Amino acid sequence: MQATLLLAALIAAPAFAQTPPASIGQPFIPAPWWMKDPVIAAMGHVRAEVPANRARFAARFSVVEKTAAAATTAATAKAKELDAALAALGKDRVRLTTSLSTRPLYDQYR
């Protein structure tokens, strides 16, 4: 009998815990501020864009010569022309980055 009463009390306890003692909004009931007065809660995301002050481009030179050293020299000469034109704009306006990579091309395709 005691186990049945205890089981009934445990089942009914959550229902009683969810029922407020009086109506929401009365001053003596501790409730969050948004439950006492009508509030429209909103969340937002702000995105601001400014005019761009940088640009980036890349140039690639490909030269085929009889030897790797001759091809590297010819490609470097072309790159120096471009570097000189960009350097004429001024060090405060242009940042130059140069990289070199080689890919062997063999005479096997002939």
Summary of the structure (lengths in Angstrom):
residues: 110
radius of gyration: 38.8
end to end distance: 101.3
largest distance: 103.9
contacts: 134
relative contact order: 0.06
helix: 39%
strand: 0%
